[in-house]
């Protein structure tokens, strides 16, 4: 096993950190990345892949795979490439996301051989209202590397070829209903804003436009990933009060540290 192809959607970078940790544990010589975070990357022609091991990761949006990742993965095809599946959630619950991801990648022709659910800092998290703040942390990444090393040993032993049992992951059918948009977006305090353009560049939906009359955010495109807030070094980009209220409730209800969950064929 000399190479791995990492396919991911990661607006705030947490999913990418986990995947890089697993890839480090795999100990491969070459790493190819397909970053589906930018909107333009999701409009490229259909991808046809060989049987290189794939490491596929996505954040969880209220118990589901984001629709942006779903659409992008349906533009990918392969003939039996083994795949490691990873979902990253904000310490609340990942619900049906891992089962949904497994179904999507199987329909694309991948053969799921392992899966995991890791915790990453919640999109609504701030220093003042921490929700899994700073995760994945050192302990999470250590477990990610260990998971990658474990998968490498299993693949090299041929155990997955001898064991044809399906990979079982948690989740329900039908999947939980998607939560309607809150109809709000982060805003910019223009008295503080330096018009550096970082928020515009960080938005995976190209929802932010900087103009002569201020900064406009398209409510129809915004997915409340809050990448713009986490990228703004001036502190000008701020959450809507509705989001702040939700964050306060999440911070109170989900303070206990949840651990990564790992899944391999039985």
N, C-alpha and C positions, 0 to 999 in steps of 0.2 A: 504494500500500500504506500505509494509514493506521493499521491496528491489528493487534495480535497477541493471541492467546489462549494463555496459558501454563498448561499442565496438568502437575502434578508431584506426586511423592511424595518427600519429603526430610526424614527424621527428624533429621539433624544439620546441615542447611542447606547442605551442599556442592553438591548438585544444583541447588538454587535459585540459588546464586551463579553457577554456570555459565550457567544459563538467563537470568538477568538480564543477564549480560555479552553473550550473543548478542542478546538483545532490544535492548540499547543500541546494538549495531552495526546492527541493522535500521533504527533511526532512526524508529520509528513514533510517532504522536502519542498513541495510546491503548493501554494494556496492561491486559488483563483476566486475572485469576489464578484458577485453580481448584486450590486446595491440597487434595490428596487425602491429606495426611499424617495429620490427625486421624481417628480411627476413625469418628467421627460423620459426617465428610464422605463416607465411603465407603458410607454407608447411605441417602443421599439418593435421591429418585426419579430415574428415568432422565433423562439429559441429552440433549437434542436440539439440535445446534449447526448454525449456518449455515456459509457457506463462508469465514469468516474464517481467515486463516493461523494454524495452531496450532503451538506450540512445546512438545513433549512430552518430559519428562525423568524418569528414574528412576535410583536407585542400582542397583548390581549385587550380588546375593546369591549368592556362589559360582557365578559364571558364568551366572546366570539372572535374569530379571525377578522381583522379589519377588511372591509370590502375592497380597499385598495390592493391589499395583498392577495386576496382571493382572485381578483380580476387578473393581476399580474401572473400568478401561478398558472392560471388557465391558458396563458400564452406560452407555456413551456411544455415541451414533450421530450420523452426519453424512452428507451426500451429496456426497462429493468434495472436502472442504476440504483444501487443501494442508497438509502437516505436516513439520516439522523434528524429527527424532528424536535424542535425546541419552541416552547411558548414562554413568554416572560410577562408576568402580571404584577400588579402593584400591591401585593400582600393581602388582597381581599379574596379573590377566587378566580380560577381560570375556567371553571365550569365546563362548557362544551368545546372550548377552543382547540384542545389537543386532538380530540376525536375529529373535529372538523378539518384541521390541518392534515391529519392522516388521510382522510377521505379525498381531499383535494389533490394531494401529491400522488396518491395511488391512481387517481383518474388521469394524472399527467404521465403515468408510466413508471413512476419510481417504486422501489420496493422498500418500504419502511423496515428498518432493522433495529432501531432504538429510538427512544423518545425521552424527553425531560420537560419538566415545568420548573422554571427558576423565578425568583423574585427580583424585580427591578424597581427602582424608585418610581413611585406613582407620578403620572404626568401632572397631577394637581399639587404635588408635594412642594413645599418651600421650607426654608430654614425655620420660619415662624410656625408653619403648620406641617410638620414632618410626617410623611407616609412612606415607610420603607426608605427613609432618607439615606442617600449614599450607596444604596445597593444597585447592582451587585458589588459587595465589598470583598475584602481579601479572602474571607472564609468561603464565600460563594464561588469566587474564581478558582480557589483551590479545589473545590468539589467539581467544578467544571473540568479542570485539567485531569482530575482523577477519573472522571466519567469518560473523557476522551481516551485516556490510557487503557481503561477497562475495555472499551469498545475495540480498540486496536488489537488487544490480546485475543478477544473473541473472534474477530474477523480473520486474524492470521492463523488461528487454530483450526478454522474451517467449521467451527461448531454451528454457525448460522446456516451453512450449506447442508449440514447433516440434519439440522432441526428445522423442519418446514412449518412449524406452528406459527400462527399469526401473532403479530404484535398487538397485545391488548392495552388499551389506554382508557382512562376514565372519560365519561361524557354520555350524553343522552340524545336519543333520536325521538321526535324531531328536536333540533337545536332550539335553545331558548330564543324568543323573539328579540330582534334587534331593538335597542332603545332609541326612540326618536331623538333627533337633534334638539339640543336645548335652545337653539336659535340665538346664541350669544357667541361672542368672540373676545379674545384678549384685546385690550386697548392700549394706546400709547399716551403717556403723560408728556405732552409736547414741550412743557417747560423744562423737562429733564432730558428729553431725547436729543441725541447728537446727530441724528440722521446718518448713522454709520452704514446702514443697510444690512446689518447682520440678521435682523429678524426676517427681512425679505428673503435673504439667501437661505435661511434655515427652514423655511416653511416647505413641507413636503408636498403641499397642495398648490403652491404658487398662488396662495390666497391673499398675500400682502402686496400692496402696491404703494410705492413712495412717490409722491407728486409734489408739485409746487404748493398745494394747499393742504398738505399734511399726509398722514399715513392712513390708507384705507384697507380694511380687511373684509373680504367677501364671506358673508355668513354662510352662503351656500356651499363654499368650498372648505371652510375651516372644519377640522375634525377634533379640535381642542386637545391636540397632542402637547401643546404648550412648549414646543421646541423654541418658539420665538421668545418666550419669557426666560427660559433657561439660557438662551444665547445672549440676551441683552445685558451687556456689562455695565450699562448706565443705570439699570433699574427702572427704565422708562416703560417697559412693556409689562402690563399688569393684567391679572385675571379679572373677569367680570365678577361682581358680588355673588351671583348665583353659583358660580364655580367655587368661590371661596367658602360659601356655606356648605356645599357638598364636601369639600376637602376637610372642613372642620369635623363633620360627622364621621368621615372615613378615618381620620386620625384618631378619633376616640374609640371607634368600634373595632379597629384592626391594628391595635398596638402590638399584639403578641407577634414575635418573630416567626414567620413560616419558613420552613426549610425546603430546599430543592427536592423534587420528586423525580425519580429515575425509573425508566421502564425498559426492560429487555425481554425478548421472547422467552417463554417458559421452556 
